[in-house]
Amino acid sequence: MLAEIALFVAGLAALVVGSDRAVTAAAEVARFYGVSPFFVGVTLISVGTSVPEMVTSVYGAWYGAGDIVVGNIVGSETAQITLAIGIVALISPIVAERRNVMIYGGAMTLAMIVMLLTLDDGVIQRSEGFLMMLAYANFVYTLYTNEGGSEVAQEVIEDAEPPESALPWIVGGLALVVIGGQLLVTNGIALARLAGVSEYLVGVLTGLGTTAPEIFVAGLAAHRGVSGISVGSILGSNITDPVFSLGVGALVADVAVTDLGSVQVSAAYMLVASLLVLGLFYWRRGVDRRAAVLCLLLYLPTFLFV
């Protein structure tokens, strides 16, 4: 069992380090071409920091571990909107325009509802996975055509790394992610069987670990005063994971869950916690340090429903 734990931790570490390297390099490329911080946060960085969830979904679907796939998404979503927001706001209070909260918070809520509806019968089929990914692609395209195009600067940013310097980091980071995903899923299944706990619980715990890139990137951005990337990456990831990350796994194989009751209850709490945090964002035009404590406390009930 010690070997499985060591390999599981090694896989998780590879996922986190690899995604961090790839995302940082990709963000530098975007900055080189003058793309705005908020748009980078909502699209490029949110997708990049969701790579661990995507890889976990692909491997989990391939090995028939649907409970780990869905548990990872639910655990990651809940941790991002509560823990990540709380930690970032403690570092530096978050200020958000109500318009952005309405647009991206609404898209996030819709993505979670779509996830809940597709899980109603306990199986996400390939056709549903494809439609989920298509819906996300349409969101990004609409966002870019309506807002992103006008936010792209006419000149490059001189202090950003050129694309040729960032490419090796992107490739190397993605290679670590692929290896880490394999180790994490296979040893997660083994641990669940050896410890006699549900694979869904392992998935939820894994979701907490795969949220580390989002927390790290958003916290670093908040510390540096780049609030656009900070808020955008978290809200963007919570749009990406329920539809795109889960849809990627469903394309590989149908994602079936065995512990449907726990899945539905914990996913419902994920949605409730998200609406509460979004309410704070809208009501207070952001999250200050006092509200950050409330966000952190909202994470605690997560494991009561597993």
C-alpha positions, 0 to 999 in steps of 0.5 A, a space after each residue: 500500500 505504501 508503494 501505491 501511496 508514493 506513486 499516487 503522490 508522485 503522479 499528483 506532483 507531476 500533474 501540478 508541476 507540469 501544468 504550472 510550467 506549461 501554463 506559465 509559458 503559455 501565458 508568456 506567449 499570450 502576453 508577448 502578443 498583447 492579449 489582455 490579462 482578464 481574457 488570458 485568465 478566462 480562456 488560456 490559463 483557465 484551460 491550462 490549469 484545468 489540464 490535470 482535470 482533463 488528463 484525469 478524466 481521460 485516464 479515468 474514462 479509459 480505465 472505467 473509473 467513472 466515480 474518480 472522473 466525476 469525483 475529481 471534477 466535483 472536488 476540484 470545482 468546490 475547492 476552486 470556488 471556496 478555497 481558491 477564492 478564499 486564499 486569493 482574497 486573503 492575499 489581496 482583496 478581489 475587486 470584480 465588476 458586476 458585469 463580469 460576475 454576471 457573464 462569467 458567473 452565469 456561464 459557470 452556473 450554466 456549466 454546472 447545471 449541464 453537468 448535473 443534468 447529464 449525470 441524471 441517469 448516472 452515465 455520460 455518453 460519448 455524444 453528450 461529451 461531444 456536445 459539452 465540449 462543443 458548448 464550451 468551444 462556442 462560449 470561448 468563440 463568443 467571448 473572443 468575438 464580443 470582447 477578446 478582439 477589442 482587448 488585444 493590444 496592437 503591439 507586443 509586450 517587450 518584457 514577455 518571453 518570445 514563443 520560441 523560448 516558451 515552447 520547450 517549457 510547454 512541451 515538457 510541462 505537458 509531458 509531465 502532466 501525461 505521466 502524472 495522470 497515468 500514475 494518479 488514476 491507476 494508483 488511485 483505483 488501487 488505493 481505493 480498493 486496498 483501503 476499502 473506500 469508494 472511488 468517488 471519495 478518492 476522486 473528490 480528494 484528488 480534485 483538491 490536489 488538482 486544484 493546486 495549479 489554480 490556487 497557485 496561479 491565482 494567488 501569485 497573480 493576486 500577489 502581483 496585483 494582476 487581478 484580471 488573471 486571478 479572478 478570470 482563471 478561477 471563474 474560467 476553470 469553473 466553466 471549463 471543468 464541468 463541460 470541457 474537462 468532463 466532456 474530454 473523458 466522455 469522448 474516450 469512453 462512456 463515464 458511468 458512476 456507481 455511487 449516484 446518490 453521493 454524486 448528486 448530493 455533493 454536486 448539488 452542494 457544489 452548485 449551492 456553494 458556488 451561488 453563495 460565493 457568486 452572490 458575495 461577488 455581486 453584492 460586495 463587488 468582490 471579496 474582501 478578507 472578511 468574506 474570504 473567511 466565509 468562502 474558506 468555511 464553505 469548503 468544510 461541508 464538502 466531505 459530509 456529502 460523499 
